């Protein structure tokens, strides 16, 4: 059974840069060795494809764990392997929408300190939208200040 339903693409604004970001939605309620191996294989093929296409940057991956109610140590190991792989490519693997039971496993094993974990996908996106708006306001203020200073010199 396929544990991944869909992969969506977002464009996240980081400063003046737009970073492509992909969301992987897990569908199975159990994230064990089987589900973890499937996810890791997808991440490995993704990174390989990126390298083959000579992309300078590997897009950030967000794993939406909303449907996952159980995770075991082998599932955690596969997630950590995927995280290490993404970090070796100067990218990141982020998690969102963890169920409370899964969050407790992450806390007890201290794996929560290694991952960027967001309460929901919307909160993750909103965080970057706020940064985008602040960046645009700062750009506008800088331009207005430069124009004001130039007018003062004339």
One Martini backbone bead per residue (centre of mass of N, CA, C, O) as a GRO file, in nm:
protein
  154
    1UNK     BB    1   0.097   0.036   0.022
    2UNK     BB    2   0.060   0.364  -0.015
    3UNK     BB    3   0.189   0.636   0.201
    4UNK     BB    4   0.168   0.840  -0.046
    5UNK     BB    5  -0.036   1.064  -0.203
    6UNK     BB    6   0.113   1.355  -0.221
    7UNK     BB    7   0.275   1.611  -0.419
    8UNK     BB    8   0.358   1.944  -0.350
    9UNK     BB    9   0.398   2.283  -0.462
   10UNK     BB   10   0.593   2.555  -0.347
   11UNK     BB   11   0.657   2.909  -0.279
   12UNK     BB   12   0.912   3.041  -0.086
   13UNK     BB   13   0.982   3.336   0.084
   14UNK     BB   14   1.333   3.441   0.119
   15UNK     BB   15   1.339   3.730   0.102
   16UNK     BB   16   1.442   3.761  -0.233
   17UNK     BB   17   1.384   3.459  -0.232
   18UNK     BB   18   1.270   3.168  -0.408
   19UNK     BB   19   1.160   2.866  -0.264
   20UNK     BB   20   1.131   2.553  -0.329
   21UNK     BB   21   0.853   2.348  -0.211
   22UNK     BB   22   0.773   2.029  -0.071
   23UNK     BB   23   0.488   1.816  -0.019
   24UNK     BB   24   0.438   1.533   0.195
   25UNK     BB   25   0.169   1.309   0.219
   26UNK     BB   26   0.066   1.109   0.467
   27UNK     BB   27  -0.168   0.823   0.501
   28UNK     BB   28  -0.067   0.651   0.711
   29UNK     BB   29  -0.101   0.571   1.058
   30UNK     BB   30   0.175   0.413   1.007
   31UNK     BB   31   0.530   0.464   1.099
   32UNK     BB   32   0.751   0.248   0.970
   33UNK     BB   33   0.970   0.076   0.794
   34UNK     BB   34   0.801   0.076   0.537
   35UNK     BB   35   0.724   0.378   0.523
   36UNK     BB   36   1.014   0.485   0.558
   37UNK     BB   37   1.134   0.351   0.304
   38UNK     BB   38   0.954   0.496   0.104
   39UNK     BB   39   1.039   0.781   0.173
   40UNK     BB   40   1.346   0.749   0.136
   41UNK     BB   41   1.332   0.668  -0.164
   42UNK     BB   42   1.209   0.935  -0.259
   43UNK     BB   43   1.436   1.118  -0.158
   44UNK     BB   44   1.667   0.984  -0.314
   45UNK     BB   45   1.545   1.030  -0.599
   46UNK     BB   46   1.523   1.333  -0.577
   47UNK     BB   47   1.823   1.397  -0.532
   48UNK     BB   48   1.927   1.258  -0.786
   49UNK     BB   49   1.768   1.431  -0.988
   50UNK     BB   50   1.893   1.699  -0.902
   51UNK     BB   51   2.185   1.625  -0.970
   52UNK     BB   52   2.136   1.551  -1.273
   53UNK     BB   53   2.018   1.858  -1.326
   54UNK     BB   54   2.213   2.064  -1.181
   55UNK     BB   55   2.108   2.163  -0.922
   56UNK     BB   56   2.200   2.382  -0.673
   57UNK     BB   57   1.915   2.331  -0.531
   58UNK     BB   58   1.740   2.172  -0.286
   59UNK     BB   59   1.443   2.133  -0.202
   60UNK     BB   60   1.224   2.159   0.033
   61UNK     BB   61   1.084   1.936   0.275
   62UNK     BB   62   0.747   1.846   0.364
   63UNK     BB   63   0.606   1.652   0.624
   64UNK     BB   64   0.281   1.535   0.645
   65UNK     BB   65   0.152   1.392   0.969
   66UNK     BB   66  -0.161   1.391   1.023
   67UNK     BB   67  -0.220   1.060   0.987
   68UNK     BB   68  -0.013   0.997   1.210
   69UNK     BB   69  -0.036   0.778   1.513
   70UNK     BB   70   0.232   0.600   1.451
   71UNK     BB   71   0.573   0.543   1.576
   72UNK     BB   72   0.880   0.396   1.528
   73UNK     BB   73   1.217   0.346   1.534
   74UNK     BB   74   1.237   0.288   1.226
   75UNK     BB   75   1.092   0.540   1.134
   76UNK     BB   76   1.289   0.737   1.264
   77UNK     BB   77   1.541   0.644   1.109
   78UNK     BB   78   1.432   0.725   0.827
   79UNK     BB   79   1.394   1.023   0.886
   80UNK     BB   80   1.691   1.077   0.960
   81UNK     BB   81   1.808   0.991   0.687
   82UNK     BB   82   1.655   1.206   0.525
   83UNK     BB   83   1.769   1.448   0.671
   84UNK     BB   84   2.069   1.398   0.611
   85UNK     BB   85   2.040   1.406   0.306
   86UNK     BB   86   1.933   1.694   0.284
   87UNK     BB   87   2.174   1.829   0.439
   88UNK     BB   88   2.393   1.732   0.228
   89UNK     BB   89   2.227   1.944   0.019
   90UNK     BB   90   2.150   2.211   0.166
   91UNK     BB   91   1.888   2.128   0.317
   92UNK     BB   92   1.546   2.023   0.413
   93UNK     BB   93   1.343   1.856   0.668
   94UNK     BB   94   1.009   1.893   0.745
   95UNK     BB   95   0.750   1.910   0.993
   96UNK     BB   96   0.388   1.841   1.019
   97UNK     BB   97   0.106   1.763   1.191
   98UNK     BB   98   0.130   1.629   1.465
   99UNK     BB   99   0.047   1.399   1.668
  100UNK     BB  100   0.068   1.360   2.000
  101UNK     BB  101   0.197   1.073   2.007
  102UNK     BB  102   0.429   1.148   1.813
  103UNK     BB  103   0.544   1.387   1.973
  104UNK     BB  104   0.630   1.219   2.219
  105UNK     BB  105   0.838   1.044   2.077
  106UNK     BB  106   1.017   1.281   1.994
  107UNK     BB  107   1.074   1.384   2.281
  108UNK     BB  108   1.189   1.130   2.419
  109UNK     BB  109   1.416   1.098   2.179
  110UNK     BB  110   1.500   1.402   2.084
  111UNK     BB  111   1.419   1.455   1.774
  112UNK     BB  112   1.287   1.742   1.793
  113UNK     BB  113   1.582   1.889   1.781
  114UNK     BB  114   1.637   1.817   1.459
  115UNK     BB  115   1.364   1.932   1.376
  116UNK     BB  116   1.137   2.100   1.194
  117UNK     BB  117   0.833   2.187   1.370
  118UNK     BB  118   0.493   2.216   1.275
  119UNK     BB  119   0.162   2.232   1.355
  120UNK     BB  120   0.117   2.341   1.052
  121UNK     BB  121   0.101   2.429   0.729
  122UNK     BB  122  -0.018   2.712   0.766
  123UNK     BB  123   0.197   2.816   0.968
  124UNK     BB  124   0.433   2.787   0.780
  125UNK     BB  125   0.332   2.973   0.553
  126UNK     BB  126   0.275   3.228   0.726
  127UNK     BB  127   0.565   3.280   0.811
  128UNK     BB  128   0.658   3.350   0.514
  129UNK     BB  129   0.451   3.571   0.450
  130UNK     BB  130   0.549   3.768   0.661
  131UNK     BB  131   0.836   3.795   0.551
  132UNK     BB  132   0.753   3.898   0.275
  133UNK     BB  133   0.608   4.156   0.371
  134UNK     BB  134   0.846   4.278   0.524
  135UNK     BB  135   1.034   4.293   0.283
  136UNK     BB  136   0.856   4.480   0.108
  137UNK     BB  137   0.846   4.714   0.309
  138UNK     BB  138   1.152   4.760   0.324
  139UNK     BB  139   1.188   4.824   0.027
  140UNK     BB  140   1.001   5.069   0.019
  141UNK     BB  141   1.145   5.236   0.239
  142UNK     BB  142   1.418   5.249   0.101
  143UNK     BB  143   1.323   5.393  -0.153
  144UNK     BB  144   1.197   5.639  -0.013
  145UNK     BB  145   1.459   5.730   0.128
  146UNK     BB  146   1.631   5.771  -0.124
  147UNK     BB  147   1.445   5.981  -0.257
  148UNK     BB  148   1.460   6.184  -0.027
  149UNK     BB  149   1.770   6.222  -0.032
  150UNK     BB  150   1.786   6.315  -0.329
  151UNK     BB  151   1.600   6.566  -0.296
  152UNK     BB  152   1.786   6.707  -0.076
  153UNK     BB  153   2.038   6.750  -0.284
  154UNK     BB  154   1.888   6.949  -0.505
   0.00000   0.00000   0.00000
